[in-house]
């Protein structure tokens, strides 16, 4: 597992949580944030919401990115049948790709090299077709049912 980066956390965590909570509020899904090493956002319904930012994603999702990576260590959030959504936001937090917890199947596990873990880290490599893109700004409609 890569070392925790306080700098990245300070830059991205609040920004991502704020964007997703505003979107959920607009859908009348009310939430609270927790800092307990569990999911980032707990909704006042049966689902949790885990958020992160993919800084390399600026506007349109690049066509050559055929999968969305969710760190395998997040699997602990769905133990005991918990249900939720994993949100990966673009850098300006205007769009998100969302994966349902039901789609984090072991068949999608693979080792992926990245800047923080050149030797690789285990990720769920979710086919992009299993994600839903959500627009988080400008009040545009989205097809995500929560």
Backbone torsions as a table, in degrees:
resi	resn	phi	psi	omega
1	UNK	NA	137.4	-179.2
2	UNK	-69.0	154.3	177.2
3	UNK	-65.2	143.3	178.6
4	UNK	-64.5	133.8	179.0
5	UNK	-108.3	104.0	179.0
6	UNK	-61.2	-38.3	-178.9
7	UNK	-61.3	-48.8	179.1
8	UNK	-63.8	-40.4	178.7
9	UNK	-58.9	-47.4	-178.8
10	UNK	-63.4	-34.9	-178.3
11	UNK	-74.4	-42.7	-166.6
12	UNK	-107.6	-29.6	-169.9
13	UNK	-60.1	-56.7	-176.8
14	UNK	-63.5	-39.9	179.8
15	UNK	-58.8	-46.3	-179.3
16	UNK	-68.3	-45.8	-179.6
17	UNK	-61.2	-42.3	-179.6
18	UNK	-62.1	-44.3	-178.6
19	UNK	-64.6	-45.1	-178.3
20	UNK	-70.8	-40.0	178.5
21	UNK	-63.9	-38.0	177.7
22	UNK	-64.1	-41.9	177.5
23	UNK	-62.3	-48.2	-179.2
24	UNK	-62.7	-40.9	175.9
25	UNK	-57.2	-40.8	-178.8
26	UNK	-65.3	-21.2	178.1
27	UNK	-98.2	8.6	-178.7
28	UNK	62.1	35.3	172.0
29	UNK	-109.1	106.1	-173.6
30	UNK	-92.0	144.3	-166.9
31	UNK	-137.4	171.6	172.2
32	UNK	-143.0	150.4	177.5
33	UNK	-96.9	147.1	176.0
34	UNK	-134.8	145.1	174.6
35	UNK	-116.8	76.1	-176.7
36	UNK	-135.0	22.6	-177.8
37	UNK	65.3	18.0	172.8
38	UNK	-109.2	-162.9	178.0
39	UNK	-57.0	148.7	-175.6
40	UNK	-66.9	-39.3	-172.8
41	UNK	-128.4	127.6	175.0
42	UNK	-108.2	125.1	-178.9
43	UNK	-94.1	156.9	176.1
44	UNK	-85.3	48.5	169.3
45	UNK	-151.6	-170.4	-168.6
46	UNK	-78.0	0.0	-174.0
47	UNK	-112.7	147.9	170.2
48	UNK	-100.3	167.2	178.9
49	UNK	-136.0	118.6	178.0
50	UNK	-107.3	130.1	-174.3
51	UNK	-123.6	149.1	171.0
52	UNK	-156.1	163.5	179.0
53	UNK	-112.3	134.3	171.6
54	UNK	-99.3	97.1	-171.9
55	UNK	-60.5	-27.7	-179.6
56	UNK	-74.7	-15.7	179.2
57	UNK	-89.1	113.2	-175.7
58	UNK	-99.8	-53.4	-176.1
59	UNK	-132.2	-89.1	179.4
60	UNK	-81.0	143.1	177.4
61	UNK	-66.2	122.0	-178.7
62	UNK	-61.3	132.6	-177.8
63	UNK	-59.3	-30.7	-177.7
64	UNK	-78.3	-5.3	173.7
65	UNK	-89.4	90.6	-175.7
66	UNK	-82.2	-10.2	179.9
67	UNK	-135.2	161.2	174.8
68	UNK	-114.4	128.5	-176.0
69	UNK	-96.0	124.4	173.5
70	UNK	-116.7	122.4	-178.4
71	UNK	-55.6	134.0	-179.1
72	UNK	-59.7	-27.3	-179.5
73	UNK	-63.5	-17.2	179.1
74	UNK	-77.2	-7.4	-179.9
75	UNK	-59.1	-26.9	180.0
76	UNK	-58.8	-25.1	-179.0
77	UNK	-70.0	-20.9	-176.7
78	UNK	-107.0	8.8	176.3
79	UNK	-64.5	155.3	179.7
80	UNK	61.4	26.3	173.7
81	UNK	78.1	11.5	177.8
82	UNK	-60.9	145.0	-178.9
83	UNK	-115.3	145.3	178.9
84	UNK	-172.9	-170.9	-178.3
85	UNK	-129.8	138.2	175.4
86	UNK	-106.8	118.2	-176.2
87	UNK	-105.1	128.1	172.6
88	UNK	-118.1	112.7	-175.3
89	UNK	-96.6	152.6	172.6
90	UNK	-75.1	169.7	-174.4
91	UNK	-57.7	-43.1	179.2
92	UNK	-81.4	1.3	179.2
93	UNK	61.0	39.6	176.5
94	UNK	-104.6	-14.9	179.2
95	UNK	-141.7	156.9	175.6
96	UNK	-144.1	148.9	166.6
97	UNK	-102.8	131.6	-174.8
98	UNK	-121.2	135.2	178.9
99	UNK	-121.0	132.7	174.5
100	UNK	-75.8	144.4	179.9
101	UNK	-58.1	-29.9	179.2
102	UNK	-61.7	-20.4	-178.2
103	UNK	-90.4	0.5	176.8
104	UNK	-85.8	74.8	-178.9
105	UNK	-95.8	147.3	-179.2
106	UNK	-59.1	-23.8	179.1
107	UNK	-62.4	-19.4	-179.1
108	UNK	-95.9	1.2	-180.0
109	UNK	-71.7	134.8	174.2
110	UNK	-157.6	161.4	177.1
111	UNK	-89.7	127.5	-178.1
112	UNK	-124.5	127.4	175.3
113	UNK	-77.7	144.2	176.0
114	UNK	-151.5	177.5	-175.7
115	UNK	-58.9	-41.7	-176.4
116	UNK	-79.4	-22.8	-179.7
117	UNK	-137.3	78.2	-177.5
118	UNK	-56.6	-30.2	178.9
119	UNK	-78.6	-10.4	176.3
120	UNK	107.7	152.7	178.1
121	UNK	-136.5	149.3	178.5
122	UNK	-75.0	129.7	177.4
123	UNK	-133.6	154.5	162.3
124	UNK	-84.1	118.8	177.0
125	UNK	-98.4	90.0	-173.4
126	UNK	-82.1	125.2	176.8
127	UNK	-56.2	136.0	-175.0
128	UNK	-58.3	-26.2	179.2
129	UNK	-65.5	-20.1	179.5
130	UNK	-89.4	0.3	-179.5
131	UNK	-100.2	161.3	173.3
132	UNK	-118.6	131.1	175.8
133	UNK	-90.3	131.7	-179.1
134	UNK	-119.6	132.0	174.2
135	UNK	-89.6	125.6	-173.8
136	UNK	-99.4	-9.0	-177.5
137	UNK	-124.9	163.4	173.0
138	UNK	70.2	12.6	173.7
139	UNK	65.7	17.2	179.1
140	UNK	-70.7	153.2	-178.1
141	UNK	-72.8	157.0	177.0
142	UNK	-135.7	156.1	-179.2
143	UNK	-95.0	3.1	-177.6
144	UNK	-73.9	123.8	176.2
145	UNK	-98.4	123.0	-179.4
146	UNK	-113.4	NA	NA
